[in-house]
Amino acid sequence: MENYRDVELTIGAVRVYSPPLVKIDAIIEKDSTLKLPEPEIVEEEMKSGKTVVVVKDDDPEYLRELAKVEALREEKGREMMWLFALRDVKPPEGWDIEAQMGDEIRFYDPEWKPREGKVARKLDYIEWVVLVDGANVRAVNNALNELAGVSEEVVKQIENSFPGGVEGETS
């Protein structure tokens, strides 16, 4: 079975490869900066005098930290997926994100700076040029779904099975 699909994007034809999702997950799990926080575990004495162990997984500070780490893990996973899936994409000679839109990006994110290194430059190109067009994102995602054995037809059938106009209060 082929582990790639050729797709036409606004930048031209590209090959979309099936990313090594299990390895991506393993890399994220191994990254000490992305360890999920553990909720506090305490012993509490009940009125009956019995001691119980309570996992404080509803603590607001724990939930904030959990959400922060989960977002970072998702971002890193998405970045690795794009790099592996679009591994043949190369920024054009002389392409410079700083010169093209550095001031505009920093207007919204004053701490932003271009990533450094060959692979980092490629990731900037993928994120700021290749995937800036919604049609490109759909084409790449459709190819990834096909590679995973999910056809666009099935996705549309599932989407269409959801009832429309369900906004409002629930009882």
Backbone as CSV, one residue per row, in Angstrom:
resi,resn,N_x,N_y,N_z,CA_x,CA_y,CA_z,C_x,C_y,C_z
1,MET,0.842,-1.182,0.000,0.000,0.000,0.000,0.887,1.246,0.000
2,GLU,0.539,2.204,-0.831,1.299,3.443,-0.890,1.136,4.223,0.407
3,ASN,2.208,4.852,0.852,2.107,5.645,2.073,2.163,7.136,1.764
4,TYR,1.710,7.502,0.558,1.647,8.914,0.181,0.532,9.138,-0.820
5,ARG,0.148,10.400,-0.956,-0.809,10.831,-1.979,-0.234,12.092,-2.607
6,ASP,-0.336,12.192,-3.915,0.059,13.408,-4.615,-1.154,14.318,-4.686
7,VAL,-0.984,15.568,-4.258,-2.092,16.524,-4.272,-1.633,17.831,-4.909
8,GLU,-2.584,18.541,-5.461,-2.313,19.835,-6.085,-2.697,20.932,-5.092
9,LEU,-1.723,21.777,-4.766,-1.959,22.902,-3.867,-1.741,24.199,-4.634
10,THR,-2.022,25.310,-4.001,-1.819,26.604,-4.658,-0.346,26.873,-4.948
11,ILE,0.551,26.185,-4.248,1.990,26.356,-4.495,2.498,25.354,-5.522
12,GLY,1.620,24.470,-5.995,1.998,23.429,-6.950,1.700,22.052,-6.381
13,ALA,2.140,21.033,-7.103,1.911,19.654,-6.679,2.858,19.294,-5.538
14,VAL,2.326,18.617,-4.547,3.144,18.127,-3.432,2.753,16.691,-3.134
15,ARG,3.659,15.999,-2.508,3.399,14.631,-2.063,3.131,14.698,-0.558
16,VAL,2.004,14.141,-0.147,1.628,14.086,1.266,1.858,12.670,1.746
17,TYR,2.736,12.526,2.724,3.086,11.210,3.273,2.284,10.926,4.536
18,SER,2.108,9.663,4.798,1.492,9.249,6.043,2.494,9.478,7.173
19,PRO,2.176,10.353,8.135,3.139,10.622,9.208,3.203,9.452,10.197
20,PRO,4.356,9.250,10.823,4.512,8.162,11.797,3.882,8.539,13.142
21,LEU,2.564,8.438,13.232,1.834,8.942,14.401,2.253,8.279,15.714
22,VAL,2.527,6.980,15.673,2.948,6.289,16.896,4.287,6.838,17.381
23,LYS,5.208,7.075,16.452,6.513,7.641,16.822,6.368,9.085,17.301
24,ILE,5.485,9.849,16.669,5.244,11.228,17.108,4.743,11.224,18.548
25,ASP,3.772,10.357,18.844,3.263,10.246,20.217,4.379,9.848,21.179
26,ALA,5.250,8.923,20.769,6.346,8.472,21.637,7.322,9.615,21.909
27,ILE,7.612,10.417,20.899,8.512,11.560,21.074,7.917,12.551,22.065
28,ILE,6.629,12.806,21.932,5.958,13.740,22.842,5.955,13.197,24.260
29,GLU,5.661,11.895,24.411,5.651,11.282,25.743,7.019,11.346,26.410
30,LYS,8.073,11.249,25.612,9.440,11.239,26.140,9.934,12.645,26.508
31,ASP,9.303,13.670,25.966,9.731,15.054,26.175,9.387,15.496,27.602
32,SER,10.409,15.709,28.409,10.190,16.059,29.818,9.488,17.401,29.985
33,THR,9.594,18.291,29.004,8.914,19.590,29.110,7.419,19.467,28.827
34,LEU,6.986,18.298,28.360,5.579,18.100,28.018,4.895,17.054,28.902
35,LYS,5.477,16.808,30.070,4.871,15.837,30.993,3.554,16.396,31.527
36,LEU,2.547,15.551,31.522,1.250,15.965,32.052,1.353,16.112,33.567
37,PRO,0.754,17.167,34.105,0.797,17.335,35.562,-0.036,16.256,36.241
38,GLU,0.294,15.988,37.469,-0.456,15.001,38.237,-1.300,15.731,39.260
39,PRO,-2.548,15.324,39.407,-3.388,15.988,40.412,-2.894,15.651,41.822
40,GLU,-3.171,16.539,42.732,-2.791,16.316,44.128,-3.627,15.170,44.697
41,ILE,-2.982,14.317,45.463,-3.671,13.199,46.110,-3.554,13.423,47.606
42,VAL,-4.705,13.470,48.275,-4.711,13.725,49.718,-5.551,12.671,50.425
43,GLU,-5.255,12.519,51.696,-6.081,11.640,52.532,-6.995,12.531,53.355
44,GLU,-8.262,12.189,53.345,-9.230,12.954,54.120,-9.956,12.015,55.073
45,GLU,-10.216,12.543,56.247,-10.922,11.736,57.237,-12.415,12.040,57.138
46,MET,-13.196,10.996,57.042,-14.642,11.129,56.937,-15.220,11.284,58.348
47,LYS,-16.490,11.658,58.449,-17.159,11.800,59.752,-17.141,10.494,60.527
48,SER,-17.159,9.398,59.783,-17.174,8.084,60.429,-15.810,7.734,61.026
49,GLY,-14.795,8.558,60.722,-13.451,8.286,61.206,-12.602,7.527,60.199
50,LYS,-13.236,7.051,59.144,-12.524,6.324,58.099,-11.740,7.316,57.240
51,THR,-10.527,6.923,56.845,-9.687,7.764,55.999,-9.834,7.305,54.552
52,VAL,-10.033,8.275,53.647,-10.152,7.963,52.225,-9.118,8.767,51.458
53,VAL,-8.715,8.196,50.332,-7.775,8.872,49.440,-8.592,9.628,48.393
54,VAL,-8.284,10.916,48.243,-9.027,11.754,47.300,-8.061,12.315,46.259
55,VAL,-8.402,12.132,44.989,-7.631,12.700,43.888,-8.270,14.042,43.552
56,LYS,-7.529,15.126,43.732,-8.062,16.477,43.505,-7.906,16.871,42.038
57,ASP,-8.644,16.165,41.166,-8.531,16.430,39.740,-9.468,17.540,39.265
58,ASP,-10.105,18.225,40.218,-10.944,19.361,39.859,-10.361,20.676,40.368
59,ASP,-9.135,20.616,40.879,-8.454,21.815,41.371,-8.198,22.778,40.205
60,PRO,-8.623,24.043,40.326,-8.463,24.994,39.217,-7.016,25.167,38.749
61,GLU,-6.068,25.185,39.660,-4.667,25.336,39.253,-4.193,24.115,38.454
62,TYR,-4.552,22.929,38.922,-4.205,21.703,38.197,-4.845,21.710,36.808
63,LEU,-6.113,22.096,36.725,-6.817,22.113,35.438,-6.205,23.126,34.480
64,ARG,-5.756,24.294,34.990,-5.084,25.296,34.148,-3.776,24.743,33.597
65,GLU,-2.998,24.119,34.460,-1.702,23.556,34.043,-1.915,22.403,33.058
66,LEU,-2.903,21.578,33.312,-3.228,20.467,32.408,-3.599,20.996,31.025
67,ALA,-4.459,22.007,30.976,-4.875,22.585,29.694,-3.680,23.185,28.963
68,LYS,-2.794,23.846,29.701,-1.600,24.458,29.094,-0.694,23.390,28.474
69,VAL,-0.417,22.331,29.215,0.468,21.272,28.726,-0.189,20.514,27.571
70,GLU,-1.473,20.249,27.668,-2.169,19.561,26.572,-2.120,20.386,25.287
71,ALA,-2.263,21.709,25.399,-2.183,22.578,24.220,-0.781,22.541,23.609
72,LEU,0.253,22.542,24.455,1.631,22.468,23.960,1.897,21.127,23.283
73,ARG,1.397,20.043,23.869,1.567,18.715,23.274,0.873,18.644,21.921
74,GLU,-0.333,19.204,21.843,-1.070,19.204,20.587,-0.325,20.012,19.522
75,GLU,0.203,21.162,19.928,0.952,22.004,18.980,2.194,21.284,18.464
76,LYS,2.943,20.657,19.367,4.145,19.944,18.945,3.787,18.768,18.035
77,GLY,2.737,18.040,18.364,2.294,16.927,17.534,1.879,17.389,16.149
78,ARG,1.162,18.508,16.095,0.720,19.056,14.810,1.938,19.500,13.981
79,GLU,2.898,20.158,14.617,4.110,20.587,13.903,4.857,19.392,13.329
80,MET,5.020,18.340,14.138,5.727,17.155,13.648,4.941,16.478,12.533
81,MET,3.614,16.443,12.678,2.796,15.832,11.635,2.984,16.572,10.317
82,TRP,2.944,17.916,10.339,3.131,18.685,9.100,4.512,18.434,8.510
83,LEU,5.537,18.411,9.357,6.897,18.195,8.844,7.049,16.818,8.206
84,PHE,6.504,15.790,8.828,6.617,14.441,8.271,5.710,14.264,7.057
85,ALA,4.488,14.798,7.121,3.544,14.638,6.011,4.000,15.408,4.773
86,LEU,4.603,16.563,4.981,5.025,17.415,3.863,6.553,17.469,3.771
87,ARG,7.181,16.325,3.964,8.640,16.289,4.057,9.370,16.700,2.788
88,ASP,8.719,16.638,1.633,9.373,17.048,0.384,9.267,18.550,0.121
89,VAL,8.415,19.248,0.870,8.234,20.686,0.650,9.507,21.408,1.074
90,LYS,9.945,22.324,0.227,11.141,23.113,0.533,10.834,24.585,0.293
91,PRO,11.223,25.450,1.217,11.030,26.880,0.983,11.858,27.316,-0.225
92,PRO,11.324,28.222,-1.035,12.104,28.716,-2.182,13.378,29.411,-1.714
93,GLU,14.389,29.366,-2.542,15.650,30.049,-2.236,15.348,31.519,-1.936
94,GLY,15.887,32.025,-0.856,15.699,33.427,-0.504,14.418,33.733,0.250
95,TRP,13.564,32.713,0.474,12.326,32.972,1.216,12.684,33.366,2.637
96,ASP,12.105,34.470,3.110,12.440,35.012,4.420,11.166,35.515,5.098
97,ILE,10.684,34.755,6.081,9.461,35.121,6.791,9.620,36.458,7.494
98,GLU,10.798,36.734,8.021,11.045,38.006,8.716,10.826,39.177,7.766
99,ALA,11.411,39.110,6.580,11.286,40.201,5.608,9.855,40.308,5.079
100,GLN,9.186,39.158,4.911,7.840,39.170,4.335,6.781,39.704,5.281
101,MET,6.824,39.250,6.535,5.748,39.660,7.443,6.132,39.697,8.914
102,GLY,7.409,39.834,9.210,7.849,39.874,10.602,7.189,40.979,11.410
103,ASP,7.121,42.197,10.846,6.507,43.314,11.567,5.033,43.052,11.862
104,GLU,4.327,42.488,10.891,2.906,42.213,11.071,2.677,41.146,12.149
105,ILE,3.493,40.115,12.130,3.340,39.054,13.131,3.620,39.616,14.519
106,ARG,4.694,40.393,14.655,5.047,40.968,15.959,4.024,41.986,16.446
107,PHE,3.243,42.566,15.547,2.181,43.483,15.961,1.211,42.749,16.893
108,TYR,0.936,41.471,16.578,0.016,40.666,17.377,0.726,39.823,18.429
109,ASP,1.991,39.494,18.167,2.772,38.672,19.092,4.165,39.282,19.214
110,PRO,4.334,40.265,20.108,5.605,40.996,20.212,6.826,40.099,20.465
111,GLU,6.623,38.923,21.005,7.746,38.038,21.304,8.088,37.099,20.151
112,TRP,7.326,37.142,19.043,7.564,36.243,17.927,8.905,36.526,17.274
113,LYS,9.540,35.459,16.839,10.730,35.566,15.992,10.764,34.328,15.112
114,PRO,11.388,34.439,13.931,11.457,33.265,13.057,12.193,32.125,13.756
115,ARG,11.793,30.924,13.457,12.508,29.766,13.990,13.878,29.702,13.328
116,GLU,14.833,29.152,14.040,16.197,29.060,13.510,16.514,27.646,13.065
117,GLY,17.240,27.521,11.974,17.670,26.230,11.462,16.890,25.837,10.219
118,LYS,17.444,24.876,9.506,16.878,24.433,8.228,15.463,23.866,8.379
119,VAL,15.279,22.955,9.313,13.973,22.328,9.501,12.979,23.350,10.065
120,ALA,13.452,24.207,10.942,12.580,25.232,11.519,12.108,26.209,10.451
121,ARG,13.000,26.575,9.542,12.644,27.464,8.432,11.579,26.789,7.557
122,LYS,11.752,25.485,7.336,10.775,24.716,6.557,9.412,24.729,7.254
123,LEU,9.402,24.553,8.573,8.143,24.567,9.312,7.488,25.943,9.211
124,ASP,8.266,27.010,9.331,7.706,28.355,9.138,7.081,28.481,7.753
125,TYR,7.757,27.973,6.734,7.236,28.044,5.370,5.922,27.268,5.249
126,ILE,5.882,26.078,5.824,4.664,25.261,5.777,3.513,26.004,6.466
127,GLU,3.782,26.546,7.655,2.715,27.191,8.419,2.297,28.548,7.852
128,TRP,3.258,29.329,7.350,2.958,30.699,6.922,2.675,30.837,5.428
129,VAL,2.956,29.807,4.637,2.715,29.896,3.196,1.840,28.742,2.712
130,VAL,2.298,27.514,2.909,1.592,26.353,2.359,0.206,26.195,2.979
131,LEU,0.115,26.271,4.295,-1.150,25.993,4.977,-1.946,27.244,5.309
132,VAL,-1.594,28.365,4.703,-2.344,29.599,4.954,-3.649,29.593,4.155
133,ASP,-3.704,28.816,3.108,-4.881,28.734,2.243,-5.761,27.568,2.698
134,GLY,-7.022,27.854,2.960,-7.942,26.817,3.430,-8.057,25.640,2.481
135,ALA,-7.995,25.909,1.164,-8.072,24.821,0.183,-6.869,23.897,0.324
136,ASN,-5.703,24.456,0.618,-4.505,23.630,0.821,-4.662,22.760,2.065
137,VAL,-5.165,23.346,3.133,-5.352,22.587,4.380,-6.320,21.435,4.130
138,ARG,-7.431,21.713,3.447,-8.404,20.654,3.141,-7.781,19.562,2.283
139,ALA,-7.011,19.951,1.266,-6.401,18.959,0.372,-5.421,18.071,1.137
140,VAL,-4.598,18.681,1.993,-3.632,17.904,2.785,-4.380,17.010,3.771
141,ASN,-5.381,17.554,4.457,-6.154,16.746,5.412,-6.897,15.616,4.721
142,ASN,-7.455,15.871,3.542,-8.124,14.803,2.792,-7.142,13.695,2.440
143,ALA,-5.934,14.078,2.009,-4.909,13.076,1.682,-4.530,12.278,2.930
144,LEU,-4.363,12.966,4.065,-4.025,12.271,5.313,-5.140,11.318,5.730
145,ASN,-6.394,11.755,5.564,-7.533,10.881,5.893,-7.538,9.645,5.004
146,GLU,-7.309,9.832,3.704,-7.259,8.691,2.786,-6.150,7.726,3.180
147,LEU,-4.993,8.280,3.536,-3.865,7.436,3.941,-4.197,6.649,5.212
148,ALA,-5.057,7.232,6.047,-5.471,6.560,7.283,-6.651,5.625,7.048
149,GLY,-7.127,5.566,5.789,-8.229,4.676,5.459,-9.600,5.294,5.617
150,VAL,-9.658,6.614,5.731,-10.932,7.304,5.863,-11.160,8.105,4.588
151,SER,-12.203,7.762,3.853,-12.448,8.463,2.593,-13.200,9.772,2.851
152,GLU,-13.043,10.703,1.927,-13.742,11.985,2.025,-15.251,11.759,1.995
153,GLU,-15.680,10.765,1.249,-17.097,10.422,1.155,-17.660,10.037,2.516
154,VAL,-16.912,9.212,3.254,-17.354,8.773,4.581,-17.409,9.962,5.535
155,VAL,-16.406,10.838,5.463,-16.386,12.022,6.323,-17.624,12.874,6.058
156,LYS,-17.953,13.086,4.783,-19.131,13.891,4.436,-20.415,13.222,4.917
157,GLN,-20.494,11.891,4.815,-21.682,11.179,5.288,-21.840,11.377,6.800
158,ILE,-20.745,11.300,7.509,-20.800,11.475,8.966,-21.210,12.906,9.298
159,GLU,-20.602,13.878,8.604,-20.954,15.279,8.841,-22.438,15.511,8.569
160,ASN,-22.941,14.929,7.482,-24.341,15.118,7.118,-25.304,14.397,8.060
161,SER,-24.804,13.429,8.829,-25.673,12.693,9.746,-25.994,13.507,10.998
162,PHE,-25.226,14.582,11.245,-25.501,15.413,12.414,-26.682,16.332,12.109
163,PRO,-27.614,16.427,13.052,-28.760,17.299,12.813,-28.327,18.771,12.807
164,GLY,-28.905,19.543,11.937,-28.609,20.959,11.873,-29.547,21.741,12.763
165,GLY,-29.189,22.984,13.036,-30.064,23.879,13.801,-30.400,23.379,15.172
166,VAL,-29.428,22.877,15.909,-29.716,22.351,17.240,-29.316,23.306,18.351
167,GLU,-29.065,24.554,17.982,-28.715,25.533,19.023,-29.921,25.779,19.908
168,GLY,-29.635,26.134,21.110,-30.728,26.454,22.036,-30.475,25.801,23.364
169,GLU,-31.412,25.989,24.260,-31.251,25.453,25.605,-31.529,23.960,25.630
170,THR,-30.835,23.310,26.526,-31.111,21.892,26.750,-31.905,21.767,28.025
171,SER,-32.629,20.700,28.142,-33.443,20.540,29.342,-32.770,19.690,30.371
